[in-house]
Amino acid sequence: MKIVKVLGNDRRHKVFVYALSTCAWCKKTKKFLEDHGIEFEYVDVDLCSKEDIEVIRSELERRGAPMSFPYIIIDDNVGILGFREDELKEALGV
């Protein structure tokens, strides 16, 4: 699974994004994080192998999340489905 790390000055939170490479909302989420200098990691699920997609599906099911994107995990406990700018700002303190 190809996990991409985007460096940023704000490392207060551990942020991970499950995304699709062709999804406009996923791109907006990544841009929001970059624009706010937040360090994060992401994986474009549609570019993963079938085996990796099953691992991702299991992880999302464990969290009670659907296979919908973007899905943002903050500090391993906050899950935000979709591009929700207000929720992101609150959870990240920006």
PDB file of N, CA, C and O in Angstrom:
ATOM      1  N   MET A   1       0.861  -1.179   0.000  1.00  0.00           N
ATOM      2  CA  MET A   1       0.000   0.000   0.000  1.00  0.00           C
ATOM      3  C   MET A   1       0.901   1.233   0.000  1.00  0.00           C
ATOM      4  O   MET A   1       1.807   1.347   0.825  1.00  0.00           O
ATOM      5  N   LYS A   2       0.649   2.148  -0.921  1.00  0.00           N
ATOM      6  CA  LYS A   2       1.472   3.351  -1.027  1.00  0.00           C
ATOM      7  C   LYS A   2       0.867   4.461  -0.173  1.00  0.00           C
ATOM      8  O   LYS A   2      -0.134   5.078  -0.538  1.00  0.00           O
ATOM      9  N   ILE A   3       1.500   4.695   0.970  1.00  0.00           N
ATOM     10  CA  ILE A   3       1.074   5.770   1.866  1.00  0.00           C
ATOM     11  C   ILE A   3       1.980   6.968   1.600  1.00  0.00           C
ATOM     12  O   ILE A   3       3.205   6.857   1.633  1.00  0.00           O
ATOM     13  N   VAL A   4       1.359   8.107   1.338  1.00  0.00           N
ATOM     14  CA  VAL A   4       2.097   9.331   1.022  1.00  0.00           C
ATOM     15  C   VAL A   4       2.092  10.229   2.256  1.00  0.00           C
ATOM     16  O   VAL A   4       1.049  10.455   2.870  1.00  0.00           O
ATOM     17  N   LYS A   5       3.271  10.736   2.607  1.00  0.00           N
ATOM     18  CA  LYS A   5       3.375  11.675   3.731  1.00  0.00           C
ATOM     19  C   LYS A   5       3.555  13.076   3.174  1.00  0.00           C
ATOM     20  O   LYS A   5       4.432  13.326   2.348  1.00  0.00           O
ATOM     21  N   VAL A   6       2.707  13.989   3.643  1.00  0.00           N
ATOM     22  CA  VAL A   6       2.797  15.394   3.252  1.00  0.00           C
ATOM     23  C   VAL A   6       3.302  16.158   4.473  1.00  0.00           C
ATOM     24  O   VAL A   6       2.632  16.216   5.504  1.00  0.00           O
ATOM     25  N   LEU A   7       4.482  16.737   4.343  1.00  0.00           N
ATOM     26  CA  LEU A   7       5.082  17.450   5.465  1.00  0.00           C
ATOM     27  C   LEU A   7       4.386  18.778   5.699  1.00  0.00           C
ATOM     28  O   LEU A   7       3.915  19.433   4.769  1.00  0.00           O
ATOM     29  N   GLY A   8       4.335  19.155   6.969  1.00  0.00           N
ATOM     30  CA  GLY A   8       3.756  20.440   7.343  1.00  0.00           C
ATOM     31  C   GLY A   8       4.347  20.913   8.646  1.00  0.00           C
ATOM     32  O   GLY A   8       4.943  20.129   9.384  1.00  0.00           O
ATOM     33  N   ASN A   9       4.188  22.192   8.936  1.00  0.00           N
ATOM     34  CA  ASN A   9       4.717  22.758  10.181  1.00  0.00           C
ATOM     35  C   ASN A   9       3.868  22.392  11.388  1.00  0.00           C
ATOM     36  O   ASN A   9       4.367  22.374  12.514  1.00  0.00           O
ATOM     37  N   ASP A  10       2.600  22.101  11.169  1.00  0.00           N
ATOM     38  CA  ASP A  10       1.682  21.774  12.268  1.00  0.00           C
ATOM     39  C   ASP A  10       1.640  20.257  12.430  1.00  0.00           C
ATOM     40  O   ASP A  10       1.020  19.543  11.640  1.00  0.00           O
ATOM     41  N   ARG A  11       2.317  19.788  13.477  1.00  0.00           N
ATOM     42  CA  ARG A  11       2.391  18.351  13.748  1.00  0.00           C
ATOM     43  C   ARG A  11       1.702  18.007  15.066  1.00  0.00           C
ATOM     44  O   ARG A  11       2.018  16.990  15.684  1.00  0.00           O
ATOM     45  N   ARG A  12       0.769  18.845  15.496  1.00  0.00           N
ATOM     46  CA  ARG A  12       0.090  18.610  16.778  1.00  0.00           C
ATOM     47  C   ARG A  12      -0.784  17.366  16.748  1.00  0.00           C
ATOM     48  O   ARG A  12      -1.028  16.747  17.784  1.00  0.00           O
ATOM     49  N   HIS A  13      -1.253  17.002  15.566  1.00  0.00           N
ATOM     50  CA  HIS A  13      -2.170  15.880  15.440  1.00  0.00           C
ATOM     51  C   HIS A  13      -1.646  14.875  14.429  1.00  0.00           C
ATOM     52  O   HIS A  13      -0.955  15.229  13.473  1.00  0.00           O
ATOM     53  N   LYS A  14      -1.988  13.616  14.662  1.00  0.00           N
ATOM     54  CA  LYS A  14      -1.706  12.569  13.674  1.00  0.00           C
ATOM     55  C   LYS A  14      -2.924  12.508  12.761  1.00  0.00           C
ATOM     56  O   LYS A  14      -4.026  12.189  13.209  1.00  0.00           O
ATOM     57  N   VAL A  15      -2.728  12.814  11.487  1.00  0.00           N
ATOM     58  CA  VAL A  15      -3.845  12.884  10.535  1.00  0.00           C
ATOM     59  C   VAL A  15      -3.598  11.888   9.404  1.00  0.00           C
ATOM     60  O   VAL A  15      -2.530  11.867   8.793  1.00  0.00           O
ATOM     61  N   PHE A  16      -4.612  11.066   9.142  1.00  0.00           N
ATOM     62  CA  PHE A  16      -4.539  10.100   8.049  1.00  0.00           C
ATOM     63  C   PHE A  16      -5.808  10.223   7.216  1.00  0.00           C
ATOM     64  O   PHE A  16      -6.912  10.293   7.755  1.00  0.00           O
ATOM     65  N   VAL A  17      -5.641  10.247   5.898  1.00  0.00           N
ATOM     66  CA  VAL A  17      -6.774  10.424   4.985  1.00  0.00           C
ATOM     67  C   VAL A  17      -6.855   9.220   4.043  1.00  0.00           C
ATOM     68  O   VAL A  17      -5.893   8.883   3.353  1.00  0.00           O
ATOM     69  N   TYR A  18      -8.018   8.589   4.032  1.00  0.00           N
ATOM     70  CA  TYR A  18      -8.337   7.609   3.005  1.00  0.00           C
ATOM     71  C   TYR A  18      -9.036   8.387   1.903  1.00  0.00           C
ATOM     72  O   TYR A  18     -10.037   9.059   2.152  1.00  0.00           O
ATOM     73  N   ALA A  19      -8.510   8.300   0.684  1.00  0.00           N
ATOM     74  CA  ALA A  19      -9.012   9.126  -0.407  1.00  0.00           C
ATOM     75  C   ALA A  19      -9.088   8.318  -1.699  1.00  0.00           C
ATOM     76  O   ALA A  19      -8.658   7.167  -1.770  1.00  0.00           O
ATOM     77  N   LEU A  20      -9.650   8.966  -2.712  1.00  0.00           N
ATOM     78  CA  LEU A  20      -9.632   8.453  -4.076  1.00  0.00           C
ATOM     79  C   LEU A  20      -8.882   9.474  -4.926  1.00  0.00           C
ATOM     80  O   LEU A  20      -9.036  10.680  -4.731  1.00  0.00           O
ATOM     81  N   SER A  21      -8.087   9.002  -5.849  1.00  0.00           N
ATOM     82  CA  SER A  21      -7.259   9.913  -6.652  1.00  0.00           C
ATOM     83  C   SER A  21      -8.089  10.812  -7.563  1.00  0.00           C
ATOM     84  O   SER A  21      -7.619  11.871  -7.979  1.00  0.00           O
ATOM     85  N   THR A  22      -9.315  10.404  -7.877  1.00  0.00           N
ATOM     86  CA  THR A  22     -10.157  11.152  -8.813  1.00  0.00           C
ATOM     87  C   THR A  22     -11.254  11.964  -8.126  1.00  0.00           C
ATOM     88  O   THR A  22     -12.057  12.608  -8.801  1.00  0.00           O
ATOM     89  N   CYS A  23     -11.297  11.940  -6.815  1.00  0.00           N
ATOM     90  CA  CYS A  23     -12.395  12.545  -6.043  1.00  0.00           C
ATOM     91  C   CYS A  23     -12.122  14.026  -5.765  1.00  0.00           C
ATOM     92  O   CYS A  23     -11.101  14.378  -5.173  1.00  0.00           O
ATOM     93  N   ALA A  24     -13.041  14.881  -6.195  1.00  0.00           N
ATOM     94  CA  ALA A  24     -12.883  16.332  -5.966  1.00  0.00           C
ATOM     95  C   ALA A  24     -12.889  16.669  -4.479  1.00  0.00           C
ATOM     96  O   ALA A  24     -12.127  17.530  -4.041  1.00  0.00           O
ATOM     97  N   TRP A  25     -13.734  16.007  -3.699  1.00  0.00           N
ATOM     98  CA  TRP A  25     -13.795  16.287  -2.254  1.00  0.00           C
ATOM     99  C   TRP A  25     -12.526  15.820  -1.546  1.00  0.00           C
ATOM    100  O   TRP A  25     -12.078  16.442  -0.583  1.00  0.00           O
ATOM    101  N   CYS A  26     -11.957  14.729  -2.026  1.00  0.00           N
ATOM    102  CA  CYS A  26     -10.689  14.251  -1.474  1.00  0.00           C
ATOM    103  C   CYS A  26      -9.578  15.261  -1.754  1.00  0.00           C
ATOM    104  O   CYS A  26      -8.754  15.545  -0.884  1.00  0.00           O
ATOM    105  N   LYS A  27      -9.563  15.795  -2.964  1.00  0.00           N
ATOM    106  CA  LYS A  27      -8.568  16.802  -3.323  1.00  0.00           C
ATOM    107  C   LYS A  27      -8.742  18.062  -2.479  1.00  0.00           C
ATOM    108  O   LYS A  27      -7.760  18.672  -2.057  1.00  0.00           O
ATOM    109  N   LYS A  28     -10.000  18.452  -2.233  1.00  0.00           N
ATOM    110  CA  LYS A  28     -10.260  19.635  -1.390  1.00  0.00           C
ATOM    111  C   LYS A  28      -9.762  19.395   0.033  1.00  0.00           C
ATOM    112  O   LYS A  28      -9.224  20.301   0.670  1.00  0.00           O
ATOM    113  N   THR A  29      -9.945  18.173   0.523  1.00  0.00           N
ATOM    114  CA  THR A  29      -9.491  17.840   1.873  1.00  0.00           C
ATOM    115  C   THR A  29      -7.971  17.946   1.962  1.00  0.00           C
ATOM    116  O   THR A  29      -7.445  18.566   2.887  1.00  0.00           O
ATOM    117  N   LYS A  30      -7.273  17.351   1.016  1.00  0.00           N
ATOM    118  CA  LYS A  30      -5.802  17.421   1.003  1.00  0.00           C
ATOM    119  C   LYS A  30      -5.333  18.866   0.888  1.00  0.00           C
ATOM    120  O   LYS A  30      -4.395  19.270   1.577  1.00  0.00           O
ATOM    121  N   LYS A  31      -5.975  19.644   0.026  1.00  0.00           N
ATOM    122  CA  LYS A  31      -5.602  21.050  -0.144  1.00  0.00           C
ATOM    123  C   LYS A  31      -5.844  21.845   1.136  1.00  0.00           C
ATOM    124  O   LYS A  31      -5.023  22.680   1.514  1.00  0.00           O
ATOM    125  N   PHE A  32      -6.964  21.589   1.799  1.00  0.00           N
ATOM    126  CA  PHE A  32      -7.264  22.252   3.078  1.00  0.00           C
ATOM    127  C   PHE A  32      -6.138  21.980   4.075  1.00  0.00           C
ATOM    128  O   PHE A  32      -5.636  22.905   4.714  1.00  0.00           O
ATOM    129  N   LEU A  33      -5.744  20.722   4.209  1.00  0.00           N
ATOM    130  CA  LEU A  33      -4.688  20.365   5.156  1.00  0.00           C
ATOM    131  C   LEU A  33      -3.373  21.033   4.772  1.00  0.00           C
ATOM    132  O   LEU A  33      -2.676  21.576   5.629  1.00  0.00           O
ATOM    133  N   GLU A  34      -3.036  20.995   3.495  1.00  0.00           N
ATOM    134  CA  GLU A  34      -1.799  21.630   3.036  1.00  0.00           C
ATOM    135  C   GLU A  34      -1.837  23.141   3.263  1.00  0.00           C
ATOM    136  O   GLU A  34      -0.859  23.724   3.730  1.00  0.00           O
ATOM    137  N   ASP A  35      -2.956  23.772   2.935  1.00  0.00           N
ATOM    138  CA  ASP A  35      -3.080  25.228   3.090  1.00  0.00           C
ATOM    139  C   ASP A  35      -2.936  25.659   4.542  1.00  0.00           C
ATOM    140  O   ASP A  35      -2.501  26.777   4.818  1.00  0.00           O
ATOM    141  N   HIS A  36      -3.300  24.776   5.475  1.00  0.00           N
ATOM    142  CA  HIS A  36      -3.184  25.093   6.902  1.00  0.00           C
ATOM    143  C   HIS A  36      -1.886  24.565   7.513  1.00  0.00           C
ATOM    144  O   HIS A  36      -1.701  24.614   8.729  1.00  0.00           O
ATOM    145  N   GLY A  37      -0.995  24.063   6.668  1.00  0.00           N
ATOM    146  CA  GLY A  37       0.317  23.605   7.126  1.00  0.00           C
ATOM    147  C   GLY A  37       0.278  22.366   7.988  1.00  0.00           C
ATOM    148  O   GLY A  37       1.197  22.130   8.771  1.00  0.00           O
ATOM    149  N   ILE A  38      -0.765  21.572   7.861  1.00  0.00           N
ATOM    150  CA  ILE A  38      -0.929  20.395   8.707  1.00  0.00           C
ATOM    151  C   ILE A  38      -0.237  19.198   8.059  1.00  0.00           C
ATOM    152  O   ILE A  38      -0.492  18.870   6.900  1.00  0.00           O
ATOM    153  N   GLU A  39       0.633  18.558   8.817  1.00  0.00           N
ATOM    154  CA  GLU A  39       1.289  17.355   8.333  1.00  0.00           C
ATOM    155  C   GLU A  39       0.278  16.209   8.348  1.00  0.00           C
ATOM    156  O   GLU A  39      -0.471  16.041   9.311  1.00  0.00           O
ATOM    157  N   PHE A  40       0.264  15.426   7.275  1.00  0.00           N
ATOM    158  CA  PHE A  40      -0.680  14.305   7.210  1.00  0.00           C
ATOM    159  C   PHE A  40      -0.163  13.228   6.279  1.00  0.00           C
ATOM    160  O   PHE A  40       0.770  13.436   5.504  1.00  0.00           O
ATOM    161  N   GLU A  41      -0.794  12.079   6.378  1.00  0.00           N
ATOM    162  CA  GLU A  41      -0.520  10.977   5.478  1.00  0.00           C
ATOM    163  C   GLU A  41      -1.822  10.612   4.787  1.00  0.00           C
ATOM    164  O   GLU A  41      -2.908  10.823   5.327  1.00  0.00           O
ATOM    165  N   TYR A  42      -1.699  10.060   3.580  1.00  0.00           N
ATOM    166  CA  TYR A  42      -2.903   9.622   2.876  1.00  0.00           C
ATOM    167  C   TYR A  42      -2.604   8.436   1.981  1.00  0.00           C
ATOM    168  O   TYR A  42      -1.458   8.164   1.622  1.00  0.00           O
ATOM    169  N   VAL A  43      -3.670   7.743   1.637  1.00  0.00           N
ATOM    170  CA  VAL A  43      -3.590   6.671   0.655  1.00  0.00           C
ATOM    171  C   VAL A  43      -4.746   6.865  -0.317  1.00  0.00           C
ATOM    172  O   VAL A  43      -5.883   7.097   0.093  1.00  0.00           O
ATOM    173  N   ASP A  44      -4.444   6.766  -1.612  1.00  0.00           N
ATOM    174  CA  ASP A  44      -5.489   6.798  -2.628  1.00  0.00           C
ATOM    175  C   ASP A  44      -5.950   5.361  -2.839  1.00  0.00           C
ATOM    176  O   ASP A  44      -5.276   4.562  -3.489  1.00  0.00           O
ATOM    177  N   VAL A  45      -7.108   5.055  -2.277  1.00  0.00           N
ATOM    178  CA  VAL A  45      -7.606   3.682  -2.228  1.00  0.00           C
ATOM    179  C   VAL A  45      -7.785   3.094  -3.625  1.00  0.00           C
ATOM    180  O   VAL A  45      -7.524   1.909  -3.832  1.00  0.00           O
ATOM    181  N   ASP A  46      -8.223   3.898  -4.575  1.00  0.00           N
ATOM    182  CA  ASP A  46      -8.456   3.386  -5.925  1.00  0.00           C
ATOM    183  C   ASP A  46      -7.166   2.969  -6.643  1.00  0.00           C
ATOM    184  O   ASP A  46      -7.223   2.307  -7.679  1.00  0.00           O
ATOM    185  N   LEU A  47      -6.019   3.347  -6.106  1.00  0.00           N
ATOM    186  CA  LEU A  47      -4.743   2.965  -6.711  1.00  0.00           C
ATOM    187  C   LEU A  47      -4.100   1.776  -5.991  1.00  0.00           C
ATOM    188  O   LEU A  47      -2.986   1.374  -6.326  1.00  0.00           O
ATOM    189  N   CYS A  48      -4.799   1.217  -5.008  1.00  0.00           N
ATOM    190  CA  CYS A  48      -4.288   0.098  -4.219  1.00  0.00           C
ATOM    191  C   CYS A  48      -4.612  -1.238  -4.875  1.00  0.00           C
ATOM    192  O   CYS A  48      -5.497  -1.340  -5.724  1.00  0.00           O
ATOM    193  N   SER A  49      -3.875  -2.249  -4.461  1.00  0.00           N
ATOM    194  CA  SER A  49      -4.155  -3.611  -4.921  1.00  0.00           C
ATOM    195  C   SER A  49      -5.444  -4.111  -4.256  1.00  0.00           C
ATOM    196  O   SER A  49      -5.907  -3.540  -3.268  1.00  0.00           O
ATOM    197  N   LYS A  50      -6.007  -5.171  -4.809  1.00  0.00           N
ATOM    198  CA  LYS A  50      -7.215  -5.758  -4.217  1.00  0.00           C
ATOM    199  C   LYS A  50      -6.969  -6.185  -2.778  1.00  0.00           C
ATOM    200  O   LYS A  50      -7.843  -6.039  -1.924  1.00  0.00           O
ATOM    201  N   GLU A  51      -5.792  -6.708  -2.513  1.00  0.00           N
ATOM    202  CA  GLU A  51      -5.453  -7.137  -1.153  1.00  0.00           C
ATOM    203  C   GLU A  51      -5.424  -5.942  -0.197  1.00  0.00           C
ATOM    204  O   GLU A  51      -5.951  -6.009   0.913  1.00  0.00           O
ATOM    205  N   ASP A  52      -4.808  -4.862  -0.639  1.00  0.00           N
ATOM    206  CA  ASP A  52      -4.743  -3.660   0.204  1.00  0.00           C
ATOM    207  C   ASP A  52      -6.133  -3.064   0.416  1.00  0.00           C
ATOM    208  O   ASP A  52      -6.440  -2.578   1.505  1.00  0.00           O
ATOM    209  N   ILE A  53      -6.962  -3.100  -0.602  1.00  0.00           N
ATOM    210  CA  ILE A  53      -8.330  -2.582  -0.457  1.00  0.00           C
ATOM    211  C   ILE A  53      -9.090  -3.383   0.594  1.00  0.00           C
ATOM    212  O   ILE A  53      -9.884  -2.812   1.342  1.00  0.00           O
ATOM    213  N   GLU A  54      -8.867  -4.674   0.666  1.00  0.00           N
ATOM    214  CA  GLU A  54      -9.525  -5.496   1.689  1.00  0.00           C
ATOM    215  C   GLU A  54      -9.034  -5.127   3.088  1.00  0.00           C
ATOM    216  O   GLU A  54      -9.814  -5.115   4.040  1.00  0.00           O
ATOM    217  N   VAL A  55      -7.744  -4.827   3.212  1.00  0.00           N
ATOM    218  CA  VAL A  55      -7.195  -4.374   4.497  1.00  0.00           C
ATOM    219  C   VAL A  55      -7.847  -3.052   4.895  1.00  0.00           C
ATOM    220  O   VAL A  55      -8.231  -2.864   6.050  1.00  0.00           O
ATOM    221  N   ILE A  56      -7.969  -2.145   3.941  1.00  0.00           N
ATOM    222  CA  ILE A  56      -8.592  -0.840   4.196  1.00  0.00           C
ATOM    223  C   ILE A  56     -10.055  -1.027   4.564  1.00  0.00           C
ATOM    224  O   ILE A  56     -10.543  -0.398   5.503  1.00  0.00           O
ATOM    225  N   ARG A  57     -10.759  -1.886   3.832  1.00  0.00           N
ATOM    226  CA  ARG A  57     -12.172  -2.153   4.130  1.00  0.00           C
ATOM    227  C   ARG A  57     -12.326  -2.660   5.569  1.00  0.00           C
ATOM    228  O   ARG A  57     -13.224  -2.226   6.291  1.00  0.00           O
ATOM    229  N   SER A  58     -11.460  -3.565   5.973  1.00  0.00           N
ATOM    230  CA  SER A  58     -11.513  -4.103   7.342  1.00  0.00           C
ATOM    231  C   SER A  58     -11.258  -3.013   8.376  1.00  0.00           C
ATOM    232  O   SER A  58     -11.932  -2.955   9.405  1.00  0.00           O
ATOM    233  N   GLU A  59     -10.286  -2.153   8.100  1.00  0.00           N
ATOM    234  CA  GLU A  59      -9.969  -1.053   9.024  1.00  0.00           C
ATOM    235  C   GLU A  59     -11.154  -0.096   9.158  1.00  0.00           C
ATOM    236  O   GLU A  59     -11.498   0.318  10.265  1.00  0.00           O
ATOM    237  N   LEU A  60     -11.774   0.253   8.037  1.00  0.00           N
ATOM    238  CA  LEU A  60     -12.917   1.161   8.081  1.00  0.00           C
ATOM    239  C   LEU A  60     -14.106   0.502   8.790  1.00  0.00           C
ATOM    240  O   LEU A  60     -14.802   1.155   9.567  1.00  0.00           O
ATOM    241  N   GLU A  61     -14.337  -0.777   8.525  1.00  0.00           N
ATOM    242  CA  GLU A  61     -15.421  -1.492   9.213  1.00  0.00           C
ATOM    243  C   GLU A  61     -15.184  -1.516  10.720  1.00  0.00           C
ATOM    244  O   GLU A  61     -16.114  -1.332  11.506  1.00  0.00           O
ATOM    245  N   ARG A  62     -13.926  -1.745  11.118  1.00  0.00           N
ATOM    246  CA  ARG A  62     -13.574  -1.761  12.544  1.00  0.00           C
ATOM    247  C   ARG A  62     -13.913  -0.421  13.201  1.00  0.00           C
ATOM    248  O   ARG A  62     -14.288  -0.370  14.372  1.00  0.00           O
ATOM    249  N   ARG A  63     -13.778   0.645  12.441  1.00  0.00           N
ATOM    250  CA  ARG A  63     -14.081   1.982  12.945  1.00  0.00           C
ATOM    251  C   ARG A  63     -15.547   2.357  12.777  1.00  0.00           C
ATOM    252  O   ARG A  63     -15.969   3.437  13.189  1.00  0.00           O
ATOM    253  N   GLY A  64     -16.329   1.452  12.165  1.00  0.00           N
ATOM    254  CA  GLY A  64     -17.743   1.743  11.939  1.00  0.00           C
ATOM    255  C   GLY A  64     -17.967   2.742  10.816  1.00  0.00           C
ATOM    256  O   GLY A  64     -18.993   3.421  10.773  1.00  0.00           O
ATOM    257  N   ALA A  65     -17.003   2.828   9.907  1.00  0.00           N
ATOM    258  CA  ALA A  65     -17.084   3.795   8.812  1.00  0.00           C
ATOM    259  C   ALA A  65     -17.403   3.064   7.504  1.00  0.00           C
ATOM    260  O   ALA A  65     -16.997   1.917   7.319  1.00  0.00           O
ATOM    261  N   PRO A  66     -18.118   3.716   6.616  1.00  0.00           N
ATOM    262  CA  PRO A  66     -18.402   3.114   5.313  1.00  0.00           C
ATOM    263  C   PRO A  66     -17.202   3.259   4.369  1.00  0.00           C
ATOM    264  O   PRO A  66     -16.257   3.991   4.665  1.00  0.00           O
ATOM    265  N   MET A  67     -17.249   2.573   3.259  1.00  0.00           N
ATOM    266  CA  MET A  67     -16.216   2.718   2.218  1.00  0.00           C
ATOM    267  C   MET A  67     -16.577   3.933   1.380  1.00  0.00           C
ATOM    268  O   MET A  67     -16.852   3.816   0.186  1.00  0.00           O
ATOM    269  N   SER A  68     -16.576   5.102   2.012  1.00  0.00           N
ATOM    270  CA  SER A  68     -16.846   6.375   1.348  1.00  0.00           C
ATOM    271  C   SER A  68     -15.673   7.292   1.630  1.00  0.00           C
ATOM    272  O   SER A  68     -15.014   7.185   2.664  1.00  0.00           O
ATOM    273  N   PHE A  69     -15.425   8.190   0.700  1.00  0.00           N
ATOM    274  CA  PHE A  69     -14.215   8.999   0.778  1.00  0.00           C
ATOM    275  C   PHE A  69     -14.499  10.459   0.487  1.00  0.00           C
ATOM    276  O   PHE A  69     -15.418  10.774  -0.269  1.00  0.00           O
ATOM    277  N   PRO A  70     -13.719  11.357   1.080  1.00  0.00           N
ATOM    278  CA  PRO A  70     -12.591  11.086   1.956  1.00  0.00           C
ATOM    279  C   PRO A  70     -13.053  10.663   3.350  1.00  0.00           C
ATOM    280  O   PRO A  70     -14.138  11.028   3.801  1.00  0.00           O
ATOM    281  N   TYR A  71     -12.213   9.898   4.008  1.00  0.00           N
ATOM    282  CA  TYR A  71     -12.420   9.570   5.416  1.00  0.00           C
ATOM    283  C   TYR A  71     -11.146   9.968   6.131  1.00  0.00           C
ATOM    284  O   TYR A  71     -10.071   9.445   5.838  1.00  0.00           O
ATOM    285  N   ILE A  72     -11.268  10.899   7.075  1.00  0.00           N
ATOM    286  CA  ILE A  72     -10.113  11.473   7.759  1.00  0.00           C
ATOM    287  C   ILE A  72     -10.095  10.972   9.197  1.00  0.00           C
ATOM    288  O   ILE A  72     -11.095  11.056   9.909  1.00  0.00           O
ATOM    289  N   ILE A  73      -8.952  10.455   9.612  1.00  0.00           N
ATOM    290  CA  ILE A  73      -8.779   9.991  10.991  1.00  0.00           C
ATOM    291  C   ILE A  73      -7.781  10.926  11.658  1.00  0.00           C
ATOM    292  O   ILE A  73      -6.673  11.138  11.165  1.00  0.00           O
ATOM    293  N   ILE A  74      -8.200  11.478  12.794  1.00  0.00           N
ATOM    294  CA  ILE A  74      -7.356  12.414  13.534  1.00  0.00           C
ATOM    295  C   ILE A  74      -7.044  11.813  14.895  1.00  0.00           C
ATOM    296  O   ILE A  74      -7.950  11.465  15.652  1.00  0.00           O
ATOM    297  N   ASP A  75      -5.759  11.694  15.203  1.00  0.00           N
ATOM    298  CA  ASP A  75      -5.276  11.164  16.479  1.00  0.00           C
ATOM    299  C   ASP A  75      -5.833   9.771  16.781  1.00  0.00           C
ATOM    300  O   ASP A  75      -6.053   9.427  17.943  1.00  0.00           O
ATOM    301  N   ASP A  76      -6.056   8.986  15.754  1.00  0.00           N
ATOM    302  CA  ASP A  76      -6.532   7.605  15.870  1.00  0.00           C
ATOM    303  C   ASP A  76      -7.900   7.459  16.516  1.00  0.00           C
ATOM    304  O   ASP A  76      -8.330   6.336  16.775  1.00  0.00           O
ATOM    305  N   ASN A  77      -8.605   8.569  16.787  1.00  0.00           N
ATOM    306  CA  ASN A  77      -9.916   8.399  17.426  1.00  0.00           C
ATOM    307  C   ASN A  77     -11.035   9.236  16.817  1.00  0.00           C
ATOM    308  O   ASN A  77     -12.202   8.870  16.958  1.00  0.00           O
ATOM    309  N   VAL A  78     -10.731  10.328  16.157  1.00  0.00           N
ATOM    310  CA  VAL A  78     -11.770  11.154  15.532  1.00  0.00           C
ATOM    311  C   VAL A  78     -11.862  10.776  14.061  1.00  0.00           C
ATOM    312  O   VAL A  78     -10.865  10.828  13.341  1.00  0.00           O
ATOM    313  N   GLY A  79     -13.048  10.399  13.614  1.00  0.00           N
ATOM    314  CA  GLY A  79     -13.255  10.082  12.215  1.00  0.00           C
ATOM    315  C   GLY A  79     -14.218  11.075  11.584  1.00  0.00           C
ATOM    316  O   GLY A  79     -15.306  11.311  12.110  1.00  0.00           O
ATOM    317  N   ILE A  80     -13.824  11.653  10.468  1.00  0.00           N
ATOM    318  CA  ILE A  80     -14.673  12.613   9.761  1.00  0.00           C
ATOM    319  C   ILE A  80     -14.891  12.081   8.347  1.00  0.00           C
ATOM    320  O   ILE A  80     -13.939  11.855   7.601  1.00  0.00           O
ATOM    321  N   LEU A  81     -16.143  11.890   8.000  1.00  0.00           N
ATOM    322  CA  LEU A  81     -16.497  11.394   6.676  1.00  0.00           C
ATOM    323  C   LEU A  81     -16.853  12.567   5.777  1.00  0.00           C
ATOM    324  O   LEU A  81     -17.741  13.356   6.102  1.00  0.00           O
ATOM    325  N   GLY A  82     -16.169  12.683   4.659  1.00  0.00           N
ATOM    326  CA  GLY A  82     -16.430  13.756   3.718  1.00  0.00           C
ATOM    327  C   GLY A  82     -15.639  15.004   4.065  1.00  0.00           C
ATOM    328  O   GLY A  82     -15.005  15.088   5.117  1.00  0.00           O
ATOM    329  N   PHE A  83     -15.688  15.968   3.161  1.00  0.00           N
ATOM    330  CA  PHE A  83     -15.007  17.245   3.397  1.00  0.00           C
ATOM    331  C   PHE A  83     -15.926  18.123   4.230  1.00  0.00           C
ATOM    332  O   PHE A  83     -16.852  18.745   3.711  1.00  0.00           O
ATOM    333  N   ARG A  84     -15.659  18.163   5.513  1.00  0.00           N
ATOM    334  CA  ARG A  84     -16.434  18.953   6.469  1.00  0.00           C
ATOM    335  C   ARG A  84     -15.483  19.978   7.085  1.00  0.00           C
ATOM    336  O   ARG A  84     -14.858  19.731   8.117  1.00  0.00           O
ATOM    337  N   GLU A  85     -15.389  21.138   6.424  1.00  0.00           N
ATOM    338  CA  GLU A  85     -14.404  22.141   6.822  1.00  0.00           C
ATOM    339  C   GLU A  85     -14.551  22.546   8.287  1.00  0.00           C
ATOM    340  O   GLU A  85     -13.554  22.636   9.003  1.00  0.00           O
ATOM    341  N   ASP A  86     -15.770  22.788   8.738  1.00  0.00           N
ATOM    342  CA  ASP A  86     -15.978  23.198  10.135  1.00  0.00           C
ATOM    343  C   ASP A  86     -15.508  22.119  11.107  1.00  0.00           C
ATOM    344  O   ASP A  86     -14.877  22.428  12.117  1.00  0.00           O
ATOM    345  N   GLU A  87     -15.813  20.851  10.809  1.00  0.00           N
ATOM    346  CA  GLU A  87     -15.390  19.759  11.691  1.00  0.00           C
ATOM    347  C   GLU A  87     -13.868  19.613  11.683  1.00  0.00           C
ATOM    348  O   GLU A  87     -13.257  19.363  12.722  1.00  0.00           O
ATOM    349  N   LEU A  88     -13.268  19.769  10.517  1.00  0.00           N
ATOM    350  CA  LEU A  88     -11.816  19.696  10.431  1.00  0.00           C
ATOM    351  C   LEU A  88     -11.168  20.817  11.233  1.00  0.00           C
ATOM    352  O   LEU A  88     -10.227  20.576  11.988  1.00  0.00           O
ATOM    353  N   LYS A  89     -11.661  22.027  11.076  1.00  0.00           N
ATOM    354  CA  LYS A  89     -11.107  23.168  11.802  1.00  0.00           C
ATOM    355  C   LYS A  89     -11.202  22.946  13.314  1.00  0.00           C
ATOM    356  O   LYS A  89     -10.249  23.204  14.049  1.00  0.00           O
ATOM    357  N   GLU A  90     -12.353  22.470  13.763  1.00  0.00           N
ATOM    358  CA  GLU A  90     -12.539  22.241  15.202  1.00  0.00           C
ATOM    359  C   GLU A  90     -11.618  21.150  15.711  1.00  0.00           C
ATOM    360  O   GLU A  90     -10.963  21.321  16.739  1.00  0.00           O
ATOM    361  N   ALA A  91     -11.561  20.028  15.003  1.00  0.00           N
ATOM    362  CA  ALA A  91     -10.752  18.899  15.458  1.00  0.00           C
ATOM    363  C   ALA A  91      -9.256  19.212  15.427  1.00  0.00           C
ATOM    364  O   ALA A  91      -8.495  18.707  16.252  1.00  0.00           O
ATOM    365  N   LEU A  92      -8.840  20.043  14.478  1.00  0.00           N
ATOM    366  CA  LEU A  92      -7.417  20.360  14.319  1.00  0.00           C
ATOM    367  C   LEU A  92      -7.001  21.656  14.987  1.00  0.00           C
ATOM    368  O   LEU A  92      -5.811  21.964  15.045  1.00  0.00           O
ATOM    369  N   GLY A  93      -7.956  22.418  15.491  1.00  0.00           N
ATOM    370  CA  GLY A  93      -7.636  23.667  16.164  1.00  0.00           C
ATOM    371  C   GLY A  93      -7.084  24.737  15.234  1.00  0.00           C
ATOM    372  O   GLY A  93      -6.164  25.466  15.605  1.00  0.00           O
ATOM    373  N   VAL A  94      -7.640  24.838  14.028  1.00  0.00           N
ATOM    374  CA  VAL A  94      -7.173  25.866  13.086  1.00  0.00           C
ATOM    375  C   VAL A  94      -8.281  26.861  12.804  1.00  0.00           C
ATOM    376  O   VAL A  94      -8.084  27.802  12.035  1.00  0.00           O
TER     377      VAL A  94
END
